[in-house]
Amino acid sequence: GAVVSQHPSWVICKSGTSVKIECRSLDFQATTMFWYRQFPKQSLMLMATSNEGSKATYEQGVEKDKFLINHASLTLSTLTVTSAHPEDSSFYICSAQPSGDFYQPQHFGDGTRLSIL
Amino acid sequence: GNSVTQMEGPVTLSEEAFLTINCTYTATGYPSLFWYVQYPGEGLQLLLKATKADDKGSNKGFEATYRKETTSFHLEKGSVQVSDSAVYFCALSDDNQGGKLIFGQGTELSVKP
């Protein structure tokens, strides 16, 4: 089945550090990928829609300069949390929409737990 | 705007009990509906889906029917197992919004032996 690999799965770093999270579709191409944030015991909140070869579309209230998204190929999107602070600590999850088949469901990565000290 | 409302958890059941998790939605178009499951520390896995009214999605003993008249997509399973313990998310996808998923708040299920 369709597999999405997210890396790293867990990262702990000091305040002020920038952290890059990768989301790869391993056996399919994905023109569109999505980035979500999840707080403990809460639902997933869509942060942005990442489109290959173009700028990401951010949801209202999400700082685009804080959460940089790059989708340079049909199998890779990256989310960089710039100058991370403790309030950025969260569980970040990506998903990928298979290209060419809009009715295929999104496939999710296993998430990245980010802890900022 | 579009939204999804799920019954609040946590839901605690004994093994082999019947499960229902309620989900209702609000949408302007004709959304597709999904149930996703999240095991501790993991991402989401698609459990089942339905793309039009009266469709029934089913998988691993779980099922849900797309009810347009009641705007509902309740998840059911006849006999739960301990391994079903997880958080379940109801979601909708509106074709007019580029495939974005709108999630409910999630319902935690705990099944005791």
Interface residues (C-beta under 8 A of the other chain):
Chain A: V4 Q6 T32 F34 K41 Q42 S43 L44 L46 T49 I93 S95 Q97 F102 Y103 P105 Q106 H107 F108 G109 D110 G111 R113
Chain B: S32 F34 Y36 G41 E42 G43 L44 Q45 L46 K49 T51 F89 D95 G98 G99 K100 L101 I102 F103 G104 Q105 G106 E108
